[in-house]
Amino acid sequence: MTPNIKPLIAGNWKMHGTSASLSSLEAMATGFAEAASDADGVICVPATLLERAAGVVEGSSLQVGGQDCHPAEKGAHTGDISPEMLSDCGAIYVIVGHSERRADHGESDGVVADKAKAAWRAGLIAIICIGETEAQRKAGETFNVLEEQMAGSVPAGASATNTVIAYEPVWAIGTGLTPEIADIEAAHAHIRQHLRKQLGAETADSMRLLYGGSVKPGNAGDILSVENVDGALIGGASLKAEDYLGIVGSVG
């Protein structure tokens, strides 16, 4: 953790969840404050659930967010959703640049940056995802990849109030594999240092840096104790209240 930065435990339900899943969200909202009074929490649900999810968490310490957005406010973009629409449904955050969007939809760093700026336009906090593939890691290119992604995906104007950076090694997402703690520490230190050059020390030193990639209750404590790790972006473990709250309880 970084002193004076309130950690964020973010869940990403991806393409999971129907009306029946809202009972799990309700359990998360009920248990969140008890599990960790010194952390923020958000669950990024499918757009089909967002408005109802916002109603479920209303009055609790938990917030909801979207998983993606189109850069435009409105227009002829069938099937897309604007950040203004997400905000209208009750979203506080939106994930942009997740590796699955980059890979499955060919999203470039420039597109991710445009989406982040659009999120700010709508008053949302952008969770900008970065991370290397297994091939890039084995080639020793991790730091170069992270620098390139930050330079291209994190727009000027990014601040601790409108942006969160999530480091997710692509090879660790949903695989059960996690980097060594020393590797996580080195990557997050490098990200912080690069952001100092890109955004200035004051902004970089107050921005939340999340780790994502097979985070679960059993390893969350070790990961969240790492310097410059200011929370987690969680996939599968955020689908079950017991697992999500177990990770939240590791804060501290």
DAWOLIN-V888803 format. One record per residue. N is the residue number from 1. RES is the residue in one small letter. PHI is phi as a letter, one per 30 degrees, with the letter a starting at -180 (* if undefined). Layout:
BEGIN
n res phi
N RES PHI
N RES PHI
END
This chain:
BEGIN
n res phi
1 m *
2 t c
3 p e
4 n i
5 i c
6 k d
7 p d
8 l b
9 i c
10 a c
11 g c
12 n b
13 w d
14 k h
15 m c
16 h b
17 g j
18 t b
19 s e
20 a d
21 s d
22 l d
23 s d
24 s d
25 l d
26 e d
27 a d
28 m d
29 a d
30 t d
31 g c
32 f d
33 a d
34 e d
35 a d
36 a a
37 s d
38 d c
39 a b
40 d c
41 g b
42 v b
43 i c
44 c c
45 v c
46 p e
47 a e
48 t d
49 l c
50 l e
51 e d
52 r d
53 a d
54 a d
55 g d
56 v d
57 v d
58 e e
59 g i
60 s c
61 s d
62 l c
63 q b
64 v b
65 g b
66 g c
67 q c
68 d a
69 c a
70 h d
71 p d
72 a d
73 e d
74 k a
75 g k
76 a d
77 h b
78 t e
79 g i
80 d c
81 i b
82 s d
83 p d
84 e d
85 m d
86 l d
87 s d
88 d d
89 c d
90 g j
91 a d
92 i c
93 y b
94 v b
95 i d
96 v b
97 g i
98 h e
99 s e
100 e d
101 r d
102 r d
103 a d
104 d d
105 h b
106 g i
107 e d
108 s d
109 d e
110 g d
111 v d
112 v d
113 a d
114 d d
115 k d
116 a d
117 k d
118 a d
119 a e
120 w d
121 r e
122 a c
123 g i
124 l c
125 i c
126 a d
127 i c
128 i c
129 c c
130 i b
131 g l
132 e c
133 t d
134 e d
135 a d
136 q d
137 r d
138 k d
139 a d
140 g i
141 e c
142 t e
143 f d
144 n d
145 v d
146 l d
147 e d
148 e d
149 q d
150 m d
151 a d
152 g c
153 s c
154 v c
155 p d
156 a e
157 g j
158 a d
159 s b
160 a d
161 t c
162 n c
163 t b
164 v b
165 i c
166 a c
167 y c
168 e b
169 p e
170 v e
171 w d
172 a c
173 i d
174 g i
175 t c
176 g i
177 l c
178 t b
179 p d
180 e d
181 i e
182 a d
183 d d
184 i d
185 e d
186 a d
187 a d
188 h d
189 a d
190 h d
191 i d
192 r d
193 q d
194 h d
195 l d
196 r d
197 k d
198 q d
199 l c
200 g j
201 a d
202 e d
203 t d
204 a d
205 d d
206 s c
207 m d
208 r d
209 l c
210 l c
211 y c
212 g b
213 g k
214 s h
215 v d
216 k b
217 p e
218 g d
219 n c
220 a d
221 g e
222 d d
223 i d
224 l d
225 s d
226 v d
227 e d
228 n i
229 v c
230 d c
231 g k
232 a b
233 l c
234 i c
235 g c
236 g e
237 a d
238 s d
239 l d
240 k c
241 a e
242 e d
243 d d
244 y d
245 l d
246 g d
247 i d
248 v e
249 g d
250 s d
251 v d
252 g k
END
